[in-house]
């Protein structure tokens, strides 16, 4: 079953957004929320496309810069820049990510006849990142496959960096200093 298919198998809902003058969309059922851009905390050792993490109501959420992931330079932050908070599957577990976008556009309803296979050429996005191309208002929108957007290695590095230790490590054992004897 598609991650965006409505019950009944008819149309699918997608959230569209802009990135470098190109329109992309993700399955609406995978979108948790859209939030305004806020400062991102850098985390050492992350893949180049991972800008860092944000605090979302007490949870650590990694932020993926889609422009960098697609081989483009980082996009300038504007007043319309925002994070689309989505869920991706990692080893059968749902993991929350923030996707940095230039601006959110609209919710689209696409039927099976509105979706074409991804083209073999002409996009900046690698084919394995695409579910297909949606036809909407005489234009094509690149439909992203969220579960394939990051490699397993990248996702594992993300989750390792954002997980809090389950139990605090005990302090290292310290042996007492020898007591000085004598009157020296």
Rosetta blueprint (number, residue, H / E / L):
1 X L
2 X L
3 X L
4 X L
5 X E
6 X L
7 X L
8 X L
9 X L
10 X L
11 X L
12 X E
13 X E
14 X E
15 X E
16 X E
17 X E
18 X E
19 X E
20 X L
21 X L
22 X E
23 X E
24 X E
25 X E
26 X E
27 X E
28 X H
29 X H
30 X H
31 X E
32 X E
33 X E
34 X E
35 X E
36 X E
37 X L
38 X L
39 X L
40 X L
41 X E
42 X L
43 X L
44 X L
45 X L
46 X L
47 X L
48 X L
49 X L
50 X E
51 X E
52 X E
53 X E
54 X E
55 X E
56 X E
57 X L
58 X L
59 X E
60 X E
61 X E
62 X E
63 X E
64 X E
65 X E
66 X H
67 X H
68 X H
69 X H
70 X L
71 X L
72 X L
73 X L
74 X L
75 X L
76 X L
77 X L
78 X L
79 X L
80 X L
81 X L
82 X E
83 X E
84 X E
85 X E
86 X E
87 X E
88 X E
89 X E
90 X E
91 X L
92 X L
93 X E
94 X E
95 X E
96 X E
97 X E
98 X E
99 X E
100 X E
101 X E
102 X L
103 X E
104 X E
105 X E
106 X E
107 X E
108 X E
109 X E
110 X E
111 X L
112 X H
113 X H
114 X H
115 X E
116 X E
117 X L
118 X L
119 X L
120 X L
121 X L
122 X L
123 X L
124 X L
125 X L
126 X L
127 X H
128 X H
129 X H
130 X E
131 X E
132 X E
133 X E
134 X E
135 X E
136 X E
137 X L
138 X L
139 X E
140 X E
141 X E
142 X E
143 X E
144 X E
145 X L
146 X H
147 X H
148 X H
149 X H
150 X L
151 X L
152 X H
153 X H
154 X H
155 X H
156 X H
157 X H
158 X H
159 X H
160 X H
161 X H
162 X H
163 X L
164 X L
165 X L
166 X L
167 X L
168 X L
169 X L
170 X L
171 X L
172 X L
173 X L
174 X L
175 X L
176 X L
177 X L
178 X L
179 X L
180 X L
181 X L
182 X L
183 X L
184 X L
